[in-house]
Every structure is written in C-alpha cells, then in structure tokens.
C-alpha cells in the first residue's frame, strides 16, 4: 500500500503523473478496461486527481466533475511531446456515482461495454455507491482520498 501526500495543485500533478506511469506499466497488457475506484469525502481531491491524470494524458479540454451528467468521455490523442505513446489507453472515462444507489444504474451508461474495451481507462468516483470494490472484482485499483493535517492524501 502506498500513500501520497499533497499540499498543492503542483504536488497533486506530480503524484498523478507518477501514479499514471506506474499504473500504465503494470496494466498495459490488460484485455479489458482498467477500472479505478476513487473513494473519499466531498472535497478530498478526487476530481482534482482526475484533472491531473487527464492533463498528463494530453486531454486538451477542460475536465470538470460529471456529478450531474454522471459520465464524461475524453478521447486521447498524442500531443506534441508524444507522451500518449507511453500509455495503453485511447479514452479516459470519468464517472461520478455520487447520486447513484445501485450497480444496475450503471447499465444506462453501457457499463459492460465500457469495461470490455481495453482502450478505456475508467476512473469512477464513489464506487461504493454502486457496489464496486476490489473484493468483488468490480475494480482493478482502489484509491482512497483523505484530508489529513491540512494535506490531501491518496492511498493506493
């Protein structure tokens, strides 16, 4: 288990970059999407982390929380520096399950199709609301976000 601590947006970007590189190396040969659950209180840094990951993946558009639309899909394309060539995914899918109560509600998002596509990096906030966890095979990775002593922490 690893714990990262951030006191600033710049530190969060560095944590996200390091996490993304390590994760891409570990999961590059997966036959399905990589599903990353992000748990933690409101304001604990989940969306800020997704924004930092998106920036590292070369997403040019503004990344915002999908609380009310539930899901946003960002197509990834290589940037001028060619960073994307190091990552195995073609899409970043950001889901916010805060307002959901059952796993069946993910069906409206075509969940099974999203998970079956190895080109997808799926980052889902509040996975516990829809019964997704590492213990039941619903998540490949689980990240816990907290605020401790004035710092944002991410535990993987």
Secondary structure as the mmCIF struct_conf table of DSSP 4:
data_model
#
loop_
_struct_conf.conf_type_id
_struct_conf.id
_struct_conf.beg_label_comp_id
_struct_conf.beg_label_asym_id
_struct_conf.beg_label_seq_id
_struct_conf.end_label_comp_id
_struct_conf.end_label_asym_id
_struct_conf.end_label_seq_id
STRN STRN1 UNK A 3 UNK A 6
BEND BEND1 UNK A 7 UNK A 8
HELX_RH_AL_P HELX_RH_AL_P1 UNK A 9 UNK A 27
TURN_TY1_P TURN_TY1_P1 UNK A 28 UNK A 29
BEND BEND2 UNK A 31 UNK A 32
STRN STRN2 UNK A 34 UNK A 40
TURN_TY1_P TURN_TY1_P2 UNK A 42 UNK A 43
BEND BEND3 UNK A 44 UNK A 45
HELX_RH_AL_P HELX_RH_AL_P2 UNK A 46 UNK A 56
TURN_TY1_P TURN_TY1_P3 UNK A 57 UNK A 58
BEND BEND4 UNK A 61 UNK A 61
HELX_LH_PP_P HELX_LH_PP_P1 UNK A 62 UNK A 63
TURN_TY1_P TURN_TY1_P4 UNK A 67 UNK A 69
STRN STRN3 UNK A 71 UNK A 75
TURN_TY1_P TURN_TY1_P5 UNK A 80 UNK A 81
HELX_RH_3T_P HELX_RH_3T_P1 UNK A 83 UNK A 86
BEND BEND5 UNK A 87 UNK A 87
BEND BEND6 UNK A 90 UNK A 90
STRN STRN4 UNK A 91 UNK A 96
TURN_TY1_P TURN_TY1_P6 UNK A 98 UNK A 99
BEND BEND7 UNK A 102 UNK A 102
HELX_RH_3T_P HELX_RH_3T_P2 UNK A 103 UNK A 109
TURN_TY1_P TURN_TY1_P7 UNK A 110 UNK A 110
HELX_RH_AL_P HELX_RH_AL_P3 UNK A 111 UNK A 116
TURN_TY1_P TURN_TY1_P8 UNK A 118 UNK A 119
STRN STRN5 UNK A 120 UNK A 125
TURN_TY1_P TURN_TY1_P9 UNK A 126 UNK A 126
HELX_RH_3T_P HELX_RH_3T_P3 UNK A 127 UNK A 130
TURN_TY1_P TURN_TY1_P10 UNK A 131 UNK A 131
TURN_TY1_P TURN_TY1_P11 UNK A 134 UNK A 137
BEND BEND8 UNK A 138 UNK A 138
BEND BEND9 UNK A 140 UNK A 140
STRN STRN6 UNK A 141 UNK A 148
TURN_TY1_P TURN_TY1_P12 UNK A 149 UNK A 150
STRN STRN7 UNK A 151 UNK A 155
#
